[in-house]
Amino acid sequence: MKLLKDILYGVSLSAVSGDTNVLVNQIHFDSRKVEMDDVFVAVRGTITDGHEYIQKAVDSGAKAIVCEELPELLINGVTYSKVSDCNSALAIMAANFFDNPSKNLKLVGVTGTNGKTTVSTLLYNLFKKAGFKVGLISTIKVMVDDTEHATSHTTPDVITINKYLSQMNSIGVEFCFMEVSSHGIHQKRAEGLHFAGAIFTNLSHDHLDYHKTFAEYRDTKKKLFDGLPKSAFALVNIDDKNGLVMLQNTKAKKYTYALKSYADYRAQILEKQFNGQLLKLEDNELWSKLIGDFNAYNLLAIYATADILGLERIETLRLMSELENVDGRFQYYISKNKITAIVDYAHTPDALKNVLITINALRTGNENVITVVGCGGDRDKSKRPVMGHIASEMSNQAIFTSDNPRTESPEAIIADMESGVEAQNTKKILSIENRRQAIRTACKLAVANDIILVAGKGHETYQETNGVRVDFDDFKEVKEALDSQN
């Protein structure tokens, strides 16, 4: 148990009713988890308002309430603290509760539309290979050195983040690499954390269902860099025009990387093949199993970060040559009859375009490219016709299908995608709502040397419809479909 006043240290309080010099047990923002002597923080969510559950938390034994509006009825023996922003308060409280664990390691945040998972995961793998104890907080999983934990959000809630960072402290983890999403920044899930550095990969059309405008989306990302201390570093991709925007107000030491522009760290693609690419990084060459321009940027960000954090450059390049693709990121399988299937998480227009550019650059010209793609339900609708256009324009055959329709009609989502297809490409598309059937159809249409791209879900192993998740793994599905044809 901890003193409430210690947990509230650094939180701006506008009013307090009760005693803050009391011992409390746990912090919760979900009233269903509150038990005797806990603290309940009444966070206003996108669907529910925690203030509506204050009484329920008190009835469950909460000893303290943190809220933006004090309830009319104040219960004796319960301490009520009024704040202007419960999300910010929760972030600071969670860090205090776990003794500010981010101060005891080097935490590096990775943000951007595409590449967050690849960069953070490969940095984790690289530093593990270099002999360090390392942590990872990503879309795919959380790693406390060698111990894996499942995760369901790109940026977990602040209590979960600090809990894992505390576990990392207990075993002597030196570095932690963490994906930082725009949702996480906006909801203050990155507040209260002490970042040793931040990386910006790129910015393109995504999450406009949440942020409403591209400027708001960009400025939300920028807050991560605005909050960095002088002791931290800020590394940005300046081939993306938003890279310099991220650096405008940061106090951190500034570094840049690029393939096309003058930058602190530069790379050049010398050779491309399906099994890898040859890069020139400064005066050294690197053969990597990761292919595509987008991966060249990712590898350059990894190299730059390792250099900034003090790893020896030649050793870094040696370790980078051993790095494998991250699950669901340009993950490929070649069948016995020489059909290549590629599974990729590309779920934004820019990501889909980048993957198809990479595929088309590796073709000899005689192969067909068959793309299976869908768009998620209850998400940004404006990108659907754009993705439909890209898939139909850049593929020989495009199959539109479902991809986590959630509460929306899969047919309506597909119709939105179809609306972006130009007249000359309408004969190139098929619409098959059932994703398994869409993948199997692509495999039946393919002949030797053809390339099948299954885009959108990547590492995800489920399909979500009306709140129900059923097992579904794109890589397994396409592999089984191709193997059954041999």
Secondary structure, DSSP 8 states (H G I E B T S, - for coil): -EEHHHHTTT--EEEEES-SSSEE--EESSGGG--TT-EEE--B-SS-BGGGGHHHHHHTT-SEEEESS--SS--TT-EEEEES-HHHHHHHHHHHHTT-GGGGSEEEEEESSSSHHHHHHHHHHHHHHTT--EEEE-SSEEEETTEEEE-SSSS--HHHHHHHHHHHHHTT--EEEEE--HHHHHTTTTTT--EEEEEE----S--HHHHSSHHHHHHHHHHHHHT--TTSEEEEETTSTTHHHHHTT--SEEEEEESSS--SEEEEEEEEETTEEEEEETTEEEEES--SHHHHHHHHHHHHHHHHTT--HHHHHHHHTT----TTSSEEEE-TT--EEEEE---SHHHHHHHHHHHHHH--SSS-EEEEE---TTS-TTHHHHHHHHHHHHSSEEEE--S--BTS-HHHHHHHHHTT--GGGGGGEEE-SSHHHHHHHHHHH--TT-EEEEES-TT--EEEETTEEEE--HHHHHHHHHHTT-
